[in-house]
Amino acid sequence: MGAKLLTGRWGSPWASDPFLKIRIAIEIDTQSVVILHHFADRAWRRFRPDEHAYVRDLINDEIDAVVECP
């Protein structure tokens, strides 16, 4: 059986681009970010590996405040 994921949207991690659309998938069991996309060129695209690590770490730092019942 596959991992259970929580999916949704997240605020832009960049102050210079506050309206950047981001969608995420978080593995429920580990509460870790497993998928990140941003809306670019009118399509959802994966972040580059260096951006993915940066954004993933930001979200992981805030995840306990977002998930009420981890």
N, CA, C and O of each residue as an XYZ file, in Angstrom:
280
protein
N       0.827     -1.164      0.000
C       0.000      0.000      0.000
C       0.884      1.245      0.000
O       1.928      1.254      0.653
N       0.483      2.304     -0.726
C       1.271      3.523     -0.823
C       1.146      4.396      0.415
O       0.304      4.161      1.281
N       1.989      5.391      0.478
C       1.968      6.331      1.591
C       0.726      7.205      1.498
O       0.258      7.520      0.404
N       0.197      7.595      2.655
C      -0.931      8.513      2.701
C      -0.390      9.931      2.666
O       0.511     10.289      3.424
N      -0.960     10.737      1.767
C      -0.463     12.086      1.576
C      -1.523     13.128      1.893
O      -2.709     12.938      1.623
N      -1.075     14.217      2.462
C      -1.885     15.396      2.676
C      -1.471     16.377      1.590
O      -0.289     16.705      1.483
N      -2.411     16.852      0.783
C      -2.066     17.759     -0.306
C      -2.734     19.106     -0.097
O      -3.773     19.205      0.554
N      -2.133     20.128     -0.651
C      -2.715     21.454     -0.534
C      -1.815     22.517     -1.130
O      -0.893     22.233     -1.895
N      -2.113     23.746     -0.755
C      -1.353     24.895     -1.253
C      -0.598     25.545     -0.101
O      -0.981     25.418      1.061
N       0.464     26.232     -0.438
C       1.296     26.897      0.565
C       1.601     28.295      0.074
O       1.645     28.544     -1.130
N       1.809     29.200      1.002
C       2.176     30.562      0.645
C       3.551     30.628      0.023
O       4.390     29.753      0.239
N       3.773     31.667     -0.747
C       5.055     31.842     -1.424
C       6.187     31.973     -0.414
O       6.055     32.714      0.560
N       7.297     31.268     -0.624
C       8.436     31.397      0.278
C       9.313     32.612     -0.041
O      10.271     32.895      0.678
N       8.984     33.322     -1.116
C       9.804     34.444     -1.550
C       9.047     35.754     -1.423
O       7.997     35.939     -2.039
N       9.584     36.659     -0.622
C       8.944     37.963     -0.437
C       8.872     38.744     -1.750
O       7.956     39.546     -1.937
N       9.807     38.527     -2.644
C       9.817     39.238     -3.922
C       8.746     38.734     -4.886
O       8.476     39.381     -5.898
N       8.131     37.588     -4.586
C       7.085     37.011     -5.437
C       5.963     36.470     -4.547
O       5.753     35.259     -4.478
N       5.228     37.390     -3.852
C       4.267     36.946     -2.843
C       3.068     36.177     -3.384
O       2.374     35.510     -2.616
N       2.807     36.253     -4.684
C       1.642     35.582     -5.251
C       1.992     34.295     -5.988
O       1.158     33.744     -6.706
N       3.220     33.815     -5.816
C       3.634     32.568     -6.435
C       2.763     31.430     -5.917
O       2.646     31.238     -4.707
N       2.156     30.678     -6.822
C       1.322     29.547     -6.425
C       2.213     28.336     -6.193
O       3.044     27.990     -7.032
N       2.027     27.697     -5.046
C       2.782     26.493     -4.704
C       1.794     25.421     -4.267
O       0.862     25.704     -3.516
N       1.993     24.193     -4.733
C       1.205     23.082     -4.202
C       2.167     22.053     -3.637
O       3.286     21.879     -4.121
N       1.698     21.378     -2.601
C       2.573     20.474     -1.863
C       1.879     19.156     -1.586
O       0.652     19.068     -1.620
N       2.670     18.135     -1.312
C       2.186     16.864     -0.790
C       3.082     16.512      0.392
O       4.308     16.511      0.288
N       2.441     16.216      1.511
C       3.151     15.881      2.738
C       2.786     14.456      3.123
O       1.608     14.103      3.191
N       3.794     13.647      3.372
C       3.542     12.281      3.827
C       3.060     12.341      5.273
O       3.758     12.861      6.143
N       1.876     11.812      5.524
C       1.244     11.934      6.832
C       2.047     11.236      7.924
O       2.235     11.799      9.003
N       2.523     10.025      7.664
C       3.221      9.260      8.706
C       4.494      9.943      9.187
O       4.793      9.928     10.381
N       5.242     10.539      8.269
C       6.515     11.153      8.638
C       6.433     12.670      8.751
O       7.374     13.309      9.222
N       5.312     13.250      8.321
C       5.125     14.702      8.273
C       6.244     15.378      7.507
O       6.733     16.433      7.912
N       6.651     14.772      6.401
C       7.699     15.383      5.597
C       7.167     15.714      4.207
O       6.326     15.003      3.657
N       7.672     16.793      3.664
C       7.270     17.248      2.339
C       7.892     16.327      1.302
O       9.108     16.135      1.291
N       7.078     15.762      0.439
C       7.597     14.843     -0.563
C       7.469     15.377     -1.985
O       8.228     14.965     -2.862
N       6.526     16.284     -2.234
C       6.349     16.829     -3.581
C       6.095     18.325     -3.485
O       5.294     18.776     -2.666
N       6.771     19.081     -4.313
C       6.563     20.526     -4.409
C       6.471     20.926     -5.873
O       7.319     20.553     -6.684
N       5.441     21.682     -6.200
C       5.300     22.246     -7.542
C       5.059     23.747     -7.407
O       4.557     24.219     -6.387
N       5.421     24.481     -8.444
C       5.039     25.883     -8.509
C       4.413     26.141     -9.874
O       4.681     25.432    -10.843
N       3.576     27.168     -9.926
C       2.861     27.470    -11.164
C       3.712     28.424    -11.984
O       3.860     29.592    -11.625
N       4.269     27.934    -13.080
C       5.147     28.733    -13.943
C       4.802     28.455    -15.396
O       4.527     27.316    -15.771
N       4.818     29.478    -16.193
C       4.513     29.335    -17.619
C       3.174     28.632    -17.841
O       3.034     27.797    -18.735
N       2.199     28.989    -17.010
C       0.825     28.465    -17.104
C       0.722     26.955    -16.912
O      -0.177     26.317    -17.460
N       1.644     26.381    -16.131
C       1.604     24.942    -15.853
C       2.262     24.667    -14.498
O       3.110     25.434    -14.044
N       1.862     23.565    -13.860
C       2.494     23.147    -12.611
C       3.801     22.440    -12.942
O       3.826     21.499    -13.735
N       4.878     22.899    -12.331
C       6.206     22.329    -12.571
C       6.889     22.055    -11.235
O       6.686     22.768    -10.252
N       7.701     21.006    -11.230
C       8.495     20.720    -10.029
C       9.556     21.795     -9.850
O      10.080     22.345    -10.818
N       9.858     22.078     -8.591
C      10.959     22.979     -8.302
C      12.279     22.335     -8.719
O      12.393     21.110     -8.771
N      13.266     23.167     -9.014
C      14.618     22.640     -9.221
C      15.075     22.025     -7.898
O      14.589     22.418     -6.837
N      16.007     21.062     -7.947
C      16.433     20.392     -6.705
C      16.904     21.351     -5.604
O      16.592     21.133     -4.434
N      17.645     22.402     -5.955
C      18.113     23.329     -4.923
C      16.951     24.132     -4.336
O      16.926     24.387     -3.132
N      15.991     24.531     -5.169
C      14.818     25.242     -4.672
C      13.941     24.309     -3.837
O      13.395     24.709     -2.809
N      13.813     23.067     -4.290
C      12.985     22.086     -3.583
C      13.483     21.918     -2.149
O      12.689     21.920     -1.209
N      14.792     21.774     -1.984
C      15.361     21.591     -0.648
C      15.094     22.811      0.233
O      14.744     22.667      1.405
N      15.257     24.001     -0.322
C      15.044     25.239      0.429
C      13.584     25.355      0.888
O      13.319     25.601      2.064
N      12.643     25.177     -0.039
C      11.221     25.311      0.277
C      10.761     24.183      1.204
O       9.989     24.418      2.133
N      11.230     22.969      0.954
C      10.886     21.836      1.817
C      11.305     22.112      3.260
O      10.541     21.854      4.189
N      12.507     22.632      3.445
C      12.989     22.922      4.796
C      12.152     24.012      5.469
O      11.873     23.924      6.665
N      11.749     25.045      4.709
C      10.890     26.084      5.270
C       9.559     25.506      5.738
O       9.096     25.807      6.839
N       8.950     24.680      4.902
C       7.662     24.087      5.250
C       7.803     23.133      6.429
O       6.970     23.145      7.335
N       8.837     22.315      6.429
C       9.046     21.386      7.545
C       9.210     22.131      8.869
O       8.797     21.629      9.915
N       9.806     23.322      8.834
C       9.963     24.111     10.051
C       8.623     24.604     10.590
O       8.489     24.837     11.791
N       7.620     24.767      9.704
C       6.330     25.314     10.110
C       5.210     24.279     10.194
O       4.089     24.623     10.568
N       5.482     23.042      9.859
C       4.419     22.054      9.686
C       3.617     21.787     10.957
O       2.409     21.572     10.868
N       4.231     21.793     12.118
C       3.492     21.513     13.345
C       2.409     22.556     13.610
O       1.371     22.236     14.190
N       2.640     23.796     13.192
C       1.645     24.841     13.377
C       0.482     24.690     12.402
O      -0.607     25.208     12.651
N       0.707     23.987     11.299
C      -0.329     23.840     10.266
C      -1.182     22.613     10.508
O      -2.404     22.668     10.370
N      -0.558     21.515     10.866
C      -1.283     20.259     11.087
C      -1.712     20.218     12.556
O      -0.875     20.096     13.451
N      -3.006     20.320     12.793
C      -3.497     20.375     14.169
C      -3.297     19.063     14.921
O      -2.931     19.067     16.096
N      -3.535     17.946     14.247
C      -3.397     16.637     14.885
C      -2.386     15.813     14.108
O      -2.766     14.992     13.273
N      -1.102     16.021     14.372
C      -0.092     15.303     13.587
C      -0.170     13.798     13.778
O       0.615     13.059     13.183
